[in-house]
Amino acid sequence: MAELRWNPQLREWVIVASHRQERTYKPPAEYCPLCPTLPGEFPTEVPAEEYEIVVFENRFPSLSQPPPPLEVEGSALYHTALAEGVCEVVLYSSNHHSSLAQESVEHIQKLIEVWTDRYLELGQKPNIHYVLIFENKGDAVGVTLSHPHGQIYAFPFVPPILERELQAALEHQEETGQCLYCDILAEEKEDAVRIIAQNEEFMAFVPFFARYPFEVHIYAQRHVASLAQFTPEEQEGLAAVIQEVLVKYDALFGFPLPYMMVLHQAPTKGIYPHYHFHIELYPLNRTATKLKYLAGVESGAGTFITDMSPEEQAERLLSGGSIHES
């Protein structure tokens, strides 16, 4: 089964994809389906002995084109819709034991070029309204394959968090005549206590309103809405800042830090001059041994509680995690 079901309480779609229960779960390294296929060895998803970056359709997609037929008919209250879209896997490296933090700026720039290509191509498909590019890294965030990789979901609708961001940005522009994200960027620069990396093209900081421990946002210095508007210099600048942030993450506790990384950009249908490209990263480790769980207040009410000020989080990241853990 794969279909969309409408949540009338929150007015948002839920994807039901029961077939994903059968997806590959933490195989031994020698049977990793994302590694290259070596002569005489286990055949993988990549029929090559080596590669730089590979993109292919997920074998266990939540969304597909054409979508499967509906198995449950909706009602006036409980709407259903076809689970139409595309789910892709992006392999960062043929090295099973690598990570994005270990790759060169040049390699990460190539990845950004791949992201841009997929954003443009998937966005041109009929009924695709949002292309979400993201990475889940580490057991703490539920990763089932440890090979360095990210994913791309091409949605038939704009996901609710992005919809809220777009609406907030539009209202801010209508009220002030300014870009919301440019104003956030200016305020972070003025405060200058939460910035952890920057160059002429991008700035990374722990936001004043951080929800997750060591949450980092990466903003384009120039007002651009999507990857499609980047210059080659901006691609290189973004690659350098991503690498610097991820290296700081791994230095924080002395091990590869699990995180979620999500690219926030304009929908692929329509014009959004009020929106501003940025990346958000959400680690879950609040200490080396303790995780941030989204419990009653976060999951039930949608209000986050953080145990550490964003200013302290930024200081910890800048110092390589050497400040005493409380």
C-alpha positions as a printed Julia matrix, in Angstrom:
326×3 Matrix{Float64}:
   0.0     0.0     0.0
   1.1     3.54   -0.78
  -1.35    6.42   -0.59
  -1.91    9.86    0.91
  -4.36   10.32    3.78
  -5.58   13.73    4.91
  -5.26   14.72    8.58
  -8.23   17.07    9.09
  -6.96   18.18   12.53
  -3.7    19.63   11.22
  -4.8    19.99    7.59
  -1.84   18.1     6.19
  -1.15   14.93    4.26
   0.23   11.72    5.78
   1.96    9.18    3.51
   0.95    5.59    4.18
   3.61    3.28    2.7
   3.27   -0.12    4.33
   5.59   -1.87    1.85
   8.55    0.0     3.34
   8.51   -2.42    6.28
  10.4    -4.8     3.97
  13.27   -2.42    3.11
  16.87   -3.43    3.71
  17.86   -3.0     7.36
  21.48   -2.61    8.5
  23.17   -5.32    6.4
  26.82   -6.28    7.06
  29.32   -4.06    5.23
  30.19   -6.85    2.78
  26.54   -6.96    1.68
  25.93   -3.22    1.52
  23.65   -2.55   -1.47
  25.12    0.94   -1.93
  28.75   -0.08   -2.38
  30.27   -0.68   -5.84
  29.8    -4.09   -7.4
  33.19   -5.82   -7.37
  34.11   -8.79   -9.6
  32.82  -12.01   -8.1
  31.29  -10.23   -5.12
  27.76   -9.43   -3.93
  25.84   -7.55   -6.68
  24.75   -4.1    -5.51
  22.61   -1.22   -6.76
  25.66    0.18   -8.59
  26.97   -1.98  -11.49
  30.42   -0.37  -11.39
  33.65   -1.05   -9.53
  34.05    2.57   -8.46
  32.06    5.81   -8.59
  32.07    9.42   -7.4
  28.35   10.22   -6.95
  25.39    8.08   -8.01
  21.65    8.8    -8.09
  19.0     6.11   -8.53
  15.34    5.59   -7.67
  14.63    4.15   -4.25
  13.57    0.5    -4.38
  11.14    1.12   -1.51
   9.62    4.48   -2.44
   6.97    6.31   -0.44
   5.99    8.13   -3.65
   6.13    6.93   -7.24
   5.18    7.87  -10.82
   2.87    6.4   -11.88
   1.43    5.9    -8.38
  -0.29    2.69   -7.32
  -4.11    2.69   -7.23
  -5.86    3.65   -4.02
  -6.65    0.71   -1.74
  -8.89    2.68    0.63
 -11.6     5.03   -0.55
 -11.8     8.32    1.32
 -14.84   10.16    2.66
 -15.99   13.75    3.02
 -13.84   14.02    6.17
 -11.08   11.48    5.49
  -9.71   12.4     2.07
  -7.31   10.08    0.26
  -5.09   10.76   -2.74
  -2.6     8.95   -4.92
   0.96    8.72   -3.54
   2.39   10.33   -6.66
   5.99   11.5    -6.75
   9.59   10.32   -6.94
  11.99    9.06   -4.27
  15.69    8.95   -5.11
  18.85    7.89   -3.3
  22.05    9.94   -3.7
  25.3     8.1    -2.97
  28.05   10.46   -1.84
  31.03    8.15   -2.29
  32.01    4.6    -3.22
  33.9     4.42    0.12
  31.58    2.67    2.58
  33.42    4.16    5.56
  33.51    7.76    4.37
  31.14   10.62    5.23
  30.31   14.02    3.84
  32.55   15.58    6.51
  35.53   13.66    5.11
  35.0    14.68    1.49
  36.85   17.56   -0.16
  35.24   20.9    -0.93
  35.58   20.03   -4.63
  33.66   16.8    -4.14
  30.91   18.48   -2.13
  30.61   21.09   -4.89
  30.02   18.25   -7.36
  27.3    16.96   -5.03
  25.69   20.42   -5.04
  25.73   20.32   -8.85
  23.97   16.93   -8.68
  21.4    18.32   -6.23
  20.77   21.2    -8.63
  20.3    18.86  -11.57
  17.8    16.72   -9.67
  15.92   19.78   -8.33
  15.48   21.07  -11.89
  14.65   17.76  -13.57
  12.27   16.45  -10.93
  10.63   19.85  -10.59
   9.68   19.79  -14.27
   7.71   16.57  -13.9
   3.92   16.9   -13.93
   2.23   17.11  -10.53
   5.53   17.66   -8.67
   5.32   20.75   -6.48
   8.24   20.38   -4.07
  11.66   18.72   -4.28
  13.04   17.97   -0.82
  16.76   17.16   -0.62
  17.94   15.77    2.71
  20.34   13.51    4.56
  19.73   11.3     7.59
  23.02   10.27    9.19
  23.56    7.84   12.05
  21.66    5.28   14.09
  20.2     7.99   16.34
  18.04    9.27   13.49
  16.96    5.81   12.34
  19.29    5.24    9.4
  19.01    1.69    8.02
  22.02    1.83    5.66
  25.32    3.21    6.95
  26.88    3.91    3.54
  27.22    7.71    3.06
  24.12    8.82    1.2
  21.23   11.26    1.11
  17.75   11.2    -0.35
  15.43   13.27   -2.54
  11.65   13.26   -2.31
   9.65   14.92   -5.09
   6.25   15.69   -3.56
   2.84   16.28   -5.2
   2.27   19.02   -2.59
   4.32   21.51   -0.57
   5.16   19.85    2.81
   3.65   21.61    5.85
   6.84   23.02    7.41
   7.88   24.53    4.09
   4.34   25.85    3.59
   4.52   27.6     6.96
   7.92   29.09    6.1
   6.65   30.37    2.77
   3.62   31.98    4.42
   5.72   33.57    7.18
   8.17   34.93    4.61
   5.32   36.36    2.53
   3.67   38.02    5.53
   6.99   39.48    6.7
   7.62   40.96    3.27
   4.12   42.41    3.1
   4.48   43.96    6.58
   8.08   45.24    6.34
   9.03   45.23    2.67
  12.01   43.07    3.62
  13.02   39.42    3.21
  12.49   37.55    6.48
  15.66   35.52    5.99
  17.78   38.52    5.03
  16.6    40.15    8.26
  17.47   37.05   10.29
  20.89   37.01    8.64
  21.43   40.7     9.48
  20.42   40.16   13.12
  22.74   37.17   13.51
  25.59   39.23   12.05
  24.84   42.08   14.44
  24.73   39.77   17.47
  27.84   37.93   16.2
  27.78   35.34   19.01
  26.17   32.38   17.25
  28.09   32.4    13.95
  30.25   29.3    13.51
  31.4    29.55    9.86
  31.12   32.02    7.0
  32.52   33.18    3.7
  31.38   35.71    1.11
  28.67   33.39   -0.18
  27.21   31.64    2.91
  26.99   31.92    6.69
  26.39   29.15    9.22
  25.07   29.88   12.69
  23.18   28.39   15.62
  19.91   30.31   15.29
  18.61   32.46   18.14
  15.55   30.17   18.17
  17.37   26.81   17.9
  15.17   23.85   18.83
  17.54   20.89   18.52
  20.89   20.6    20.34
  23.64   22.16   18.19
  21.15   22.99   15.45
  22.85   24.92   12.65
  21.35   26.91    9.79
  23.3    27.8     6.65
  22.0    30.88    4.82
  22.89   32.2     1.39
  24.4    35.68    1.8
  22.69   36.72   -1.44
  18.91   36.65   -1.7
  18.29   33.54   -3.82
  15.32   31.18   -3.65
  16.8    27.88   -4.84
  19.86   25.93   -5.96
  18.97   26.81   -9.54
  20.04   30.44   -8.98
  23.53   29.72   -7.63
  26.68   30.92   -9.37
  29.68   28.53   -9.49
  31.26   30.67   -6.76
  28.2    30.2    -4.57
  28.28   26.45   -5.12
  31.91   26.4    -3.99
  31.14   28.69   -1.05
  28.29   26.46    0.1
  30.48   23.36   -0.22
  33.16   24.97    1.96
  30.69   25.97    4.68
  28.97   22.56    4.7
  32.32   20.86    5.12
  33.37   23.23    7.92
  30.13   22.71    9.82
  30.29   18.91    9.52
  33.94   18.83   10.63
  32.95   20.86   13.71
  30.12   18.42   14.37
  32.5    15.45   14.35
  34.96   17.28   16.63
  32.25   18.15   19.15
  32.2    14.82   21.0
  35.02   13.03   19.2
  32.81   10.79   17.03
  30.79   11.19   13.8
  27.78   13.17   14.97
  24.37   11.88   13.81
  22.2    14.56   12.23
  19.44   15.4     9.79
  20.29   17.91    7.06
  17.45   19.44    5.04
  17.63   21.89    2.13
  14.9    24.53    2.27
  14.21   26.15   -1.09
  11.37   27.41   -3.25
   8.72   25.04   -4.62
   9.22   23.94   -8.21
   5.94   25.36   -9.49
   5.24   29.08   -9.21
   7.34   32.15   -8.36
   8.49   32.89   -4.8
  10.54   36.11   -4.7
   9.98   36.38   -0.94
  11.69   33.05   -0.13
  15.38   32.54    0.66
  17.49   29.39    0.23
  18.89   27.89    3.41
  19.93   24.57    4.93
  18.94   23.37    8.38
  20.86   20.72   10.34
  19.38   18.96   13.36
  21.66   16.8    15.53
  20.07   14.79   18.36
  23.02   14.45   20.76
  22.81   16.94   23.62
  25.9    15.32   25.17
  28.21   12.53   24.04
  25.93    9.94   25.67
  22.52   11.62   25.9
  20.03   12.19   23.09
  17.34   14.82   22.72
  14.03   12.97   22.56
  10.95   14.61   21.13
   8.66   13.72   24.01
   5.27   15.0    25.15
   5.73   18.75   24.8
   7.56   18.54   21.46
   5.6    15.73   19.83
   2.24   16.39   21.42
   2.19   20.19   21.47
   4.79   21.14   18.88
   6.72   23.33   21.36
  10.42   22.58   21.72
  12.33   22.8    25.01
  16.11   23.16   24.79
  18.47   22.41   27.68
  21.28   24.62   26.42
  21.26   28.19   25.13
  22.0    28.69   21.44
  24.91   30.94   22.46
  26.48   28.12   24.49
  25.89   25.68   21.65
  27.74   27.98   19.23
  30.6    28.39   21.69
  30.9    24.64   22.05
  31.01   24.15   18.28
  33.61   26.87   17.85
  35.8    25.45   20.62
  35.73   21.92   19.24
  33.63   20.67   22.15
  36.34   21.39   24.72
  34.07   23.28   27.12
  33.08   21.24   30.19
  29.83   19.33   29.71
  27.12   20.3    32.18
